[in-house]
């Protein structure tokens, strides 16, 4: 693990705890501040494109939320307000969680969980759950490319065709992926009673300290400036 990366355990704990913090201290200032921290973090990981995409989505949702908030009390704006209210609070934790999903290797994650002295079954289950979503996304991309080669066009106006050409193959591939991940875990000694070793040397570095300080300071300042603002 290079000095420019966060410890996988720090990413995992932040991904778990951050949604609770945002829910308890329901502050728009805190949400925007954590979004900014996430953008800076993605840029440090050289994931500028992902940072820009998620910032655009966050900005659009924020504008829709404010529009619904200051609009007449009718059903359409009420539903829009509830939808944007939830999404607005999901995007900042998702930015940090995306690093855990796409930028931490499986070996690094297992080595980090091993450092925490977690039971082996819990380690394997946690790693499989985190790696499952990227694997399914890759399969969806492959299936869509195959459909394009066969000149099959998917359209929301034809939901039955979408289910037949996309959803059914994804479900079949999901079953195969789960079997492959199980076989991979067994091959790597998941059932061995011995303690697991790793080639990854995971240590606490300056970037971890800087991230914890920046995130903690941001949350404390936002709480101090007025909880539910």
NUROGU-722760 format. One line per 2 residues: number of its first residue (from 1); their letters; for each residue x, y, z of N, C-alpha, C. Coordinates in Angstrom, 2 decimals. Example, Ala and Ser with C-alpha at 12.3 -4.5 7.8 and 13.67 -1.06 7.14 Angstrom:
1) as) 13.19,-5.69,7.80,12.30,-4.50,7.80,13.20,-3.30,7.80 | 12.85,-2.25,7.08,13.67,-1.06,7.14,12.90,0.03,7.87 .
***
This chain:
1) xx) 0.84,-1.19,0.00,0.00,0.00,0.00,0.88,1.24,0.00 | 0.68,2.13,-0.94,1.48,3.34,-1.05,1.07,4.35,0.00 .
3) xx) 1.92,5.38,0.20,1.65,6.41,1.20,0.52,7.34,0.81 | 0.04,7.24,-0.42,-1.04,8.11,-0.87,-2.40,7.43,-0.79 .
5) xx) -2.46,6.29,-0.07,-3.72,5.56,0.06,-4.14,5.47,1.52 | -5.45,5.44,1.71,-5.98,5.25,3.05,-5.97,3.77,3.42 .
7) xx) -5.89,3.51,4.72,-5.95,2.14,5.21,-7.35,1.59,4.92 | -7.47,0.36,4.39,-8.79,-0.20,4.07,-9.74,-0.23,5.26 .
9) xx) -9.22,-0.46,6.47,-10.08,-0.46,7.66,-10.66,0.93,7.93 | -9.88,1.96,7.64,-10.37,3.33,7.80,-11.48,3.63,6.79 .
11) xx) -11.28,3.19,5.55,-12.33,3.36,4.54,-13.59,2.60,4.92 | -13.43,1.39,5.40,-14.58,0.56,5.77,-15.35,1.17,6.94 .
13) xx) -14.63,1.59,7.99,-15.30,2.18,9.16,-15.96,3.51,8.81 | -15.33,4.29,7.93,-15.92,5.57,7.51,-17.19,5.33,6.71 .
15) xx) -17.14,4.33,5.82,-18.32,4.00,5.01,-19.50,3.56,5.88 | -19.21,2.87,6.98,-20.27,2.39,7.87,-20.80,3.51,8.77 .
17) xx) -19.90,4.33,9.32,-20.29,5.32,10.33,-20.83,6.62,9.75 | -20.33,7.01,8.57,-20.69,8.31,8.02,-22.19,8.48,7.78 .
19) xx) -22.89,7.48,7.22,-24.35,7.65,7.06,-25.08,7.90,8.37 | -24.62,7.27,9.47,-25.25,7.49,10.77,-25.01,8.92,11.26 .
21) xx) -23.80,9.42,11.05,-23.49,10.79,11.47,-24.35,11.78,10.70 | -24.49,11.57,9.39,-25.30,12.47,8.57,-26.77,12.40,8.98 .
23) xx) -27.24,11.19,9.36,-28.64,11.04,9.77,-28.92,11.72,11.10 | -27.99,11.58,12.05,-28.20,12.16,13.37,-28.11,13.69,13.33 .
25) xx) -27.05,14.20,12.70,-26.87,15.65,12.58,-27.27,16.06,11.17 | -28.57,16.21,10.98,-29.12,16.43,9.64,-28.89,17.88,9.21 .
27) xx) -27.66,18.16,8.77,-27.28,19.52,8.42,-26.82,19.58,6.96 | -27.40,20.48,6.19,-26.98,20.65,4.80,-25.53,21.11,4.70 .
29) xx) -25.13,21.95,5.66,-23.74,22.40,5.68,-22.79,21.23,5.84 | -23.15,20.28,6.73,-22.31,19.10,6.93,-22.27,18.25,5.67 .
31) xx) -23.41,18.08,5.02,-23.46,17.26,3.80,-22.58,17.86,2.71 | -22.68,19.16,2.51,-21.87,19.84,1.50,-20.39,19.75,1.85 .
33) xx) -20.06,19.90,3.14,-18.66,19.86,3.58,-18.06,18.47,3.38 | -18.84,17.42,3.72,-18.35,16.05,3.54,-18.22,15.73,2.05 .
35) xx) -19.13,16.30,1.25,-19.02,16.15,-0.20,-17.70,16.74,-0.70 | -17.33,17.89,-0.18,-16.07,18.53,-0.57,-14.87,17.68,-0.14 .
37) xx) -14.93,17.12,1.07,-13.85,16.22,1.53,-13.74,15.01,0.60 | -14.88,14.46,0.20,-14.88,13.31,-0.71,-14.28,13.65,-2.06 .
39) xx) -14.59,14.83,-2.59,-14.03,15.27,-3.87,-12.51,15.38,-3.79 | -12.02,15.99,-2.72,-10.57,16.14,-2.54,-9.90,14.77,-2.43 .
41) xx) -10.56,13.86,-1.70,-10.00,12.51,-1.53,-9.93,11.77,-2.86 | -10.99,11.85,-3.66,-10.98,11.20,-4.97,-9.89,11.79,-5.87 .
43) xx) -9.69,13.08,-5.78,-8.64,13.72,-6.58,-7.26,13.25,-6.13 | -7.06,13.05,-4.83,-5.78,12.52,-4.33,-5.54,11.10,-4.82 .
45) xx) -6.62,10.36,-5.02,-6.53,9.00,-5.58,-6.45,9.03,-7.12 | -6.43,10.22,-7.69,-6.39,10.42,-9.14,-7.64,9.86,-9.83 .
47) xx) -8.77,10.02,-9.16,-10.07,9.62,-9.72,-10.87,10.89,-10.00 | -10.28,11.76,-10.82,-10.87,13.08,-11.08,-12.19,12.95,-11.84 .
49) xx) -12.23,12.03,-12.80,-13.46,11.85,-13.58,-14.62,11.44,-12.68 | -14.37,10.48,-11.78,-15.42,10.04,-10.86,-15.85,11.17,-9.95 .
51) xx) -14.88,11.97,-9.48,-15.19,13.10,-8.62,-16.07,14.12,-9.34 | -15.75,14.39,-10.60,-16.54,15.35,-11.38,-17.95,14.83,-11.62 .
53) xx) -18.06,13.54,-11.97,-19.38,12.96,-12.23,-20.28,13.01,-11.00 | -19.73,12.64,-9.85,-20.53,12.63,-8.63,-20.83,14.05,-8.14 .
55) xx) -19.94,14.99,-8.43,-20.20,16.38,-8.08,-21.34,16.95,-8.92 | -21.35,16.61,-10.19,-22.45,17.05,-11.08,-23.77,16.49,-10.60 .
57) xx) -23.79,15.19,-10.26,-25.02,14.56,-9.76,-25.46,15.22,-8.46 | -24.51,15.46,-7.57,-24.83,16.11,-6.29,-25.40,17.51,-6.51 .
59) xx) -24.82,18.26,-7.45,-25.29,19.61,-7.72,-26.70,19.61,-8.28 | -26.99,18.68,-9.20,-28.33,18.59,-9.78,-29.36,18.24,-8.71 .
61) xx) -29.03,17.25,-7.87,-29.94,16.84,-6.80,-30.15,17.98,-5.81 | -29.09,18.71,-5.52,-29.19,19.85,-4.57,-30.11,20.93,-5.12 .
63) xx) -30.00,21.21,-6.42,-30.87,22.22,-7.05,-32.33,21.75,-7.02 | -32.55,20.47,-7.35,-33.91,19.93,-7.32,-34.49,19.95,-5.90 .
65) xx) -33.64,19.66,-4.93,-34.09,19.66,-3.53,-34.53,21.06,-3.10 | -33.73,22.06,-3.44,-34.08,23.43,-3.08,-35.32,23.91,-3.83 .
67) xx) -35.45,23.45,-5.08,-36.64,23.81,-5.86,-37.90,23.24,-5.21 | -37.83,21.95,-4.82,-38.98,21.32,-4.19,-39.27,21.92,-2.82 .
69) xx) -38.20,22.34,-2.11,-38.36,22.88,-0.76,-39.08,24.22,-0.77 | -38.85,25.02,-1.82,-39.43,26.35,-1.87,-40.57,26.46,-2.89 .
71) xx) -41.15,25.32,-3.24,-42.24,25.29,-4.21,-43.57,25.11,-3.48 | -44.68,25.37,-4.18,-46.00,25.18,-3.58,-46.20,23.75,-3.08 .
73) xx) -46.99,23.61,-2.05,-47.22,22.30,-1.42,-48.18,21.45,-2.26 | -47.64,20.87,-3.33,-48.42,19.94,-4.15,-47.70,18.61,-4.19 .
75) xx) -48.42,17.56,-4.60,-47.90,16.20,-4.49,-46.61,15.99,-5.27 | -46.53,16.55,-6.46,-45.35,16.32,-7.30,-44.09,16.83,-6.60 .
77) xx) -44.14,18.04,-6.08,-42.97,18.61,-5.40,-42.71,17.93,-4.07 | -43.76,17.42,-3.43,-43.58,16.69,-2.17,-42.78,15.40,-2.40 .
79) xx) -43.17,14.65,-3.44,-42.44,13.42,-3.77,-41.02,13.72,-4.23 | -40.87,14.79,-5.02,-39.54,15.19,-5.47,-38.67,15.57,-4.28 .
81) xx) -39.25,16.29,-3.33,-38.51,16.69,-2.14,-38.05,15.50,-1.33 | -38.92,14.49,-1.13,-38.55,13.29,-0.37,-37.44,12.51,-1.07 .
83) xx) -37.57,12.38,-2.40,-36.57,11.63,-3.18,-35.20,12.31,-3.10 | -35.17,13.61,-3.36,-33.89,14.34,-3.34,-33.32,14.43,-1.92 .
85) xx) -34.21,14.47,-0.90,-33.77,14.50,0.50,-32.91,13.28,0.82 | -33.36,12.11,0.35,-32.63,10.86,0.62,-31.34,10.80,-0.19 .
87) xx) -31.44,11.08,-1.50,-30.28,10.96,-2.39,-29.18,11.92,-1.99 | -29.56,13.12,-1.56,-28.58,14.13,-1.18,-27.71,13.67,-0.01 .
89) xx) -28.28,12.83,0.84,-27.55,12.34,2.02,-26.81,11.03,1.74 | -27.04,10.45,0.58,-26.37,9.20,0.22,-25.08,9.46,-0.57 .
91) xx) -25.08,10.50,-1.39,-23.96,10.72,-2.32,-22.61,10.93,-1.62 | -22.50,11.80,-0.57,-21.17,11.97,0.07,-20.58,10.68,0.63 .
93) xx) -21.34,9.84,1.38,-20.74,8.55,1.80,-20.41,7.65,0.63 | -21.21,7.72,-0.46,-20.94,6.88,-1.63,-19.60,7.22,-2.27 .
95) xx) -19.21,8.49,-2.23,-17.94,8.88,-2.82,-16.78,8.17,-2.13 | -16.86,8.13,-0.79,-15.79,7.46,-0.04,-15.91,5.95,-0.19 .
97) xx) -17.15,5.44,-0.20,-17.36,3.99,-0.37,-16.88,3.50,-1.73 | -16.92,4.37,-2.75,-16.47,3.97,-4.09,-14.99,3.60,-4.10 .
99) xx) -14.20,4.25,-3.22,-12.78,3.90,-3.12,-12.62,2.48,-2.58 | -13.45,2.13,-1.61,-13.40,0.78,-1.04,-13.82,-0.26,-2.07 .
101) xx) -14.79,0.09,-2.91,-15.33,-0.86,-3.89,-14.39,-1.06,-5.08 | -13.81,0.04,-5.56,-13.12,-0.01,-6.85,-11.61,0.19,-6.77 .
103) xx) -11.08,0.71,-5.67,-9.67,1.07,-5.62,-8.87,0.32,-4.57 | -9.52,-0.53,-3.81,-8.81,-1.38,-2.85,-8.82,-2.80,-3.37 .
105) xx) -7.64,-3.39,-3.49,-7.53,-4.75,-3.99,-8.02,-5.74,-2.93 | -8.45,-6.91,-3.42,-8.99,-7.93,-2.52,-7.96,-8.35,-1.48 .
107) xx) -6.71,-8.51,-1.91,-5.65,-8.90,-0.98,-5.43,-7.86,0.10 | -5.49,-6.58,-0.28,-5.34,-5.50,0.71,-6.46,-5.54,1.74 .
109) xx) -7.69,-5.73,1.25,-8.84,-5.76,2.14,-8.75,-6.93,3.12 | -8.38,-8.10,2.61,-8.24,-9.27,3.48,-7.11,-9.08,4.50 .
111) xx) -6.02,-8.46,4.07,-4.91,-8.20,4.99,-5.33,-7.23,6.09 | -6.14,-6.23,5.73,-6.61,-5.25,6.72,-7.56,-5.90,7.72 .
113) xx) -8.48,-6.73,7.23,-9.41,-7.41,8.12,-8.68,-8.42,9.01 | -7.60,-8.99,8.47,-6.79,-9.91,9.25,-6.08,-9.18,10.38 .
115) xx) -5.65,-7.93,10.12,-5.02,-7.11,11.16,-5.99,-6.83,12.31 | -7.27,-6.73,11.97,-8.30,-6.47,12.99,-8.66,-7.71,13.79 .
117) xx) -8.04,-8.85,13.48,-8.27,-10.11,14.19,-9.73,-10.56,14.10 | -10.36,-10.32,12.96,-11.74,-10.74,12.79,-11.80,-12.25,12.50 .
119) xx) -12.92,-12.90,12.84,-13.06,-14.32,12.48,-12.96,-14.51,10.98 | -12.40,-15.64,10.58,-12.15,-15.87,9.16,-13.43,-15.87,8.33 .
121) xx) -14.50,-16.45,8.88,-15.77,-16.47,8.14,-16.30,-15.07,7.91 | -16.15,-14.21,8.91,-16.59,-12.83,8.77,-15.73,-12.08,7.76 .
123) xx) -14.43,-12.34,7.76,-13.53,-11.71,6.80,-13.92,-12.07,5.37 | -14.12,-13.36,5.12,-14.47,-13.82,3.77,-15.82,-13.26,3.34 .
125) xx) -16.79,-13.29,4.26,-18.13,-12.78,3.94,-18.12,-11.30,3.62 | -17.38,-10.53,4.41,-17.29,-9.08,4.19,-16.61,-8.78,2.86 .
127) xx) -15.52,-9.48,2.57,-14.81,-9.26,1.31,-15.67,-9.63,0.11 | -16.38,-10.75,0.21,-17.24,-11.19,-0.90,-18.36,-10.18,-1.15 .
129) xx) -18.93,-9.64,-0.06,-20.01,-8.66,-0.21,-19.51,-7.39,-0.88 | -18.31,-6.94,-0.50,-17.77,-5.70,-1.08,-17.37,-5.91,-2.54 .
131) xx) -16.87,-7.09,-2.88,-16.42,-7.36,-4.24,-17.56,-7.75,-5.19 | -18.73,-8.07,-4.63,-19.83,-8.58,-5.45,-20.37,-7.51,-6.40 .
133) xx) -20.60,-6.29,-5.90,-21.18,-5.24,-6.73,-20.31,-4.88,-7.93 | -19.00,-4.64,-7.76,-18.17,-4.37,-8.96,-18.18,-5.50,-9.96 .
135) xx) -18.23,-6.75,-9.46,-18.26,-7.90,-10.37,-19.54,-7.90,-11.20 | -20.67,-7.62,-10.56,-21.95,-7.58,-11.27,-21.97,-6.43,-12.28 .
137) xx) -21.41,-5.29,-11.91,-21.35,-4.15,-12.84,-20.51,-4.49,-14.07 | -19.41,-5.20,-13.87,-18.60,-5.63,-15.01,-19.39,-6.56,-15.92 .
139) xx) -20.16,-7.46,-15.32,-20.96,-8.40,-16.12,-22.04,-7.66,-16.91 | -22.67,-6.66,-16.29,-23.69,-5.87,-17.00,-23.06,-5.15,-18.19 .
141) xx) -21.86,-4.62,-18.00,-21.16,-3.94,-19.09,-20.87,-4.92,-20.23 | -20.41,-6.12,-19.91,-20.11,-7.12,-20.93,-21.37,-7.52,-21.69 .
143) xx) -22.47,-7.71,-20.95,-23.74,-8.10,-21.59,-24.24,-6.99,-22.51 | -24.13,-5.75,-22.08,-24.57,-4.62,-22.92,-23.72,-4.53,-24.19 .
145) xx) -22.41,-4.77,-24.07,-21.55,-4.76,-25.25,-21.92,-5.88,-26.22 | -22.26,-7.04,-25.66,-22.67,-8.17,-26.50,-23.98,-7.86,-27.22 .
147) xx) -24.90,-7.18,-26.55,-26.17,-6.80,-27.18,-25.94,-5.79,-28.30 | -24.99,-4.86,-28.08,-24.68,-3.88,-29.13,-24.10,-4.56,-30.36 .
149) xx) -23.26,-5.56,-30.15,-22.67,-6.29,-31.29,-23.75,-7.01,-32.09 | -24.80,-7.42,-31.40,-25.91,-8.11,-32.08,-27.00,-7.13,-32.52 .
151) xx) -26.71,-5.83,-32.35,-27.63,-4.76,-32.74,-28.99,-4.87,-32.04 | -28.93,-5.26,-30.78,-30.14,-5.32,-29.96,-30.19,-4.04,-29.13 .
153) xx) -31.24,-3.25,-29.31,-31.38,-1.99,-28.60,-32.35,-2.15,-27.44 | -31.90,-1.71,-26.26,-32.74,-1.76,-25.07,-33.46,-0.42,-24.90 .
155) xx) -34.71,-0.51,-24.48,-35.51,0.71,-24.30,-36.42,0.54,-23.09 | -36.56,1.62,-22.32,-37.44,1.59,-21.15,-38.89,1.39,-21.57 .
157) xx) -39.20,1.84,-22.79,-40.58,1.69,-23.28,-40.95,0.23,-23.54 | -39.94,-0.66,-23.56,-40.19,-2.10,-23.75,-39.58,-2.87,-22.59 .
159) xx) -40.23,-2.80,-21.42,-39.65,-3.41,-20.20,-39.49,-4.92,-20.28 | -40.40,-5.61,-20.99,-40.29,-7.06,-21.09,-39.04,-7.48,-21.85 .
161) xx) -38.73,-6.72,-22.92,-37.51,-7.02,-23.68,-36.26,-6.73,-22.84 | -36.30,-5.65,-22.05,-35.17,-5.33,-21.18,-34.94,-6.46,-20.18 .
163) xx) -36.04,-6.99,-19.63,-35.93,-8.08,-18.67,-35.36,-9.33,-19.33 | -35.81,-9.60,-20.56,-35.37,-10.82,-21.25,-33.90,-10.73,-21.67 .
165) xx) -33.50,-9.58,-22.22,-32.16,-9.45,-22.80,-31.10,-9.03,-21.79 | -31.49,-8.36,-20.70,-30.50,-7.85,-19.75,-30.63,-8.48,-18.37 .
167) xx) -31.81,-8.44,-17.79,-31.97,-8.90,-16.41,-31.74,-10.41,-16.27 | -32.31,-11.20,-17.17,-32.17,-12.65,-17.08,-30.70,-13.09,-17.20 .
169) xx) -29.94,-12.60,-18.21,-28.51,-12.97,-18.26,-27.73,-12.52,-17.02 | -28.07,-11.34,-16.48,-27.38,-10.85,-15.28,-27.63,-11.79,-14.10 .
171) xx) -28.87,-12.25,-13.95,-29.20,-13.16,-12.85,-28.44,-14.49,-12.99 | -28.35,-15.00,-14.22,-27.60,-16.23,-14.43,-26.12,-16.03,-14.12 .
173) xx) -25.57,-14.89,-14.58,-24.16,-14.61,-14.33,-23.89,-14.37,-12.85 | -24.87,-13.81,-12.14,-24.71,-13.58,-10.70,-24.52,-14.90,-9.96 .
175) xx) -25.28,-15.89,-10.35,-25.13,-17.21,-9.73,-23.75,-17.78,-10.01 | -23.28,-17.62,-11.24,-21.95,-18.14,-11.61,-20.87,-17.39,-10.84 .
177) xx) -21.04,-16.06,-10.69,-20.06,-15.25,-9.96,-19.95,-15.72,-8.52 | -21.09,-15.97,-7.88,-21.07,-16.43,-6.49,-20.34,-17.75,-6.35 .
179) xx) -20.54,-18.65,-7.32,-19.84,-19.94,-7.28,-18.34,-19.76,-7.50 | -17.98,-18.86,-8.42,-16.56,-18.60,-8.68,-15.88,-17.97,-7.47 .
181) xx) -16.57,-17.05,-6.79,-15.99,-16.42,-5.61,-15.82,-17.43,-4.48 | -16.76,-18.36,-4.35,-16.64,-19.41,-3.33,-15.44,-20.31,-3.62 .
183) xx) -15.31,-20.71,-4.89,-14.18,-21.56,-5.28,-12.85,-20.83,-5.08 | -12.84,-19.53,-5.39,-11.63,-18.73,-5.22,-11.23,-18.64,-3.76 .
185) xx) -12.23,-18.46,-2.88,-11.95,-18.36,-1.45,-11.39,-19.67,-0.91 | -11.96,-20.80,-1.35,-11.48,-22.11,-0.91,-10.05,-22.35,-1.40 .
187) xx) -9.78,-21.95,-2.66,-8.44,-22.11,-3.23,-7.40,-21.32,-2.44 | -7.81,-20.15,-1.94,-6.88,-19.30,-1.18,-6.79,-19.67,0.30 .
189) xx) -7.39,-20.80,0.66,-7.23,-21.28,2.03,-8.23,-20.74,3.01 | -9.44,-20.45,2.56,-10.45,-19.89,3.47,-10.83,-20.88,4.57 .
191) xx) -10.71,-22.17,4.27,-11.09,-23.20,5.25,-9.92,-23.67,6.10 | -8.76,-23.09,5.87,-7.59,-23.49,6.65,-7.67,-22.93,8.07 .
193) xx) -7.33,-23.73,9.09,-7.38,-23.24,10.47,-6.22,-22.32,10.83 | -5.19,-22.27,9.99,-4.01,-21.46,10.27,-4.26,-19.98,10.02 .
195) xx) -3.47,-19.14,10.68,-3.58,-17.70,10.50,-3.12,-17.31,9.10 | -3.85,-16.40,8.48,-3.58,-16.00,7.10,-2.39,-15.04,7.04 .
197) xx) -1.52,-15.23,6.04,-0.41,-14.30,5.81,-0.71,-13.49,4.55 | 0.02,-12.39,4.36,-0.23,-11.52,3.21,1.06,-10.82,2.78 .
199) xx) 1.13,-10.53,1.48,2.29,-9.80,0.96,2.12,-8.29,1.17 | 0.91,-7.86,1.55,0.65,-6.44,1.73,1.07,-5.99,3.13 .
201) xx) 1.83,-4.90,3.16,2.25,-4.31,4.43,1.42,-3.04,4.66 | 0.40,-3.17,5.49,-0.53,-2.07,5.73,-0.14,-1.35,7.01 .
203) xx) 0.19,-0.07,6.88,0.56,0.73,8.04,-0.18,2.07,8.02 | -0.31,2.64,9.21,-0.93,3.95,9.34,0.05,5.00,8.82 .
205) xx) -0.40,5.84,7.87,0.49,6.83,7.28,-0.08,8.24,7.42 | 0.63,9.19,6.86,0.24,10.60,7.01,-1.12,10.90,6.39 .
207) xx) -1.47,10.21,5.31,-2.73,10.49,4.65,-3.92,10.04,5.51 | -3.75,8.95,6.24,-4.80,8.51,7.16,-5.04,9.55,8.25 .
209) xx) -3.95,10.04,8.82,-4.05,11.06,9.87,-4.70,12.33,9.33 | -4.29,12.74,8.14,-4.85,13.95,7.53,-6.33,13.78,7.24 .
211) xx) -6.73,12.60,6.76,-8.14,12.36,6.45,-9.00,12.38,7.71 | -8.55,11.69,8.75,-9.30,11.66,10.02,-9.42,13.06,10.59 .
213) xx) -8.32,13.83,10.55,-8.34,15.19,11.09,-9.29,16.08,10.29 | -9.22,15.97,8.96,-10.07,16.81,8.10,-11.55,16.47,8.28 .
215) xx) -11.87,15.17,8.29,-13.27,14.76,8.41,-13.82,15.08,9.80 | -13.03,14.82,10.85,-13.48,15.10,12.21,-13.68,16.60,12.43 .
217) xx) -12.73,17.40,11.94,-12.83,18.85,12.08,-14.05,19.38,11.35 | -14.29,18.86,10.15,-15.45,19.29,9.36,-16.76,19.00,10.09 .
219) xx) -16.86,17.78,10.63,-18.10,17.40,11.33,-18.28,18.22,12.59 | -17.22,18.42,13.38,-17.32,19.18,14.62,-17.66,20.64,14.37 .
221) xx) -17.08,21.24,13.33,-17.38,22.64,13.00,-18.84,22.77,12.58 | -19.31,21.83,11.76,-20.71,21.87,11.31,-21.69,21.70,12.47 .
223) xx) -21.34,20.81,13.42,-22.19,20.62,14.61,-22.18,21.90,15.46 | -20.99,22.48,15.61,-20.88,23.70,16.40,-21.59,24.89,15.80 .
225) xx) -21.71,24.90,14.46,-22.37,26.03,13.80,-23.89,25.89,13.79 | -24.39,24.78,14.36,-25.84,24.72,14.50,-26.48,23.50,13.94 .
227) xx) -26.29,22.37,14.59,-26.87,21.07,14.33,-27.69,20.89,13.10 | -28.89,21.42,13.03,-29.81,21.07,11.96,-29.93,22.16,10.94 .
229) x) -28.91,22.94,10.75,-28.98,24.05,9.82,-28.98,23.63,8.39 .
***
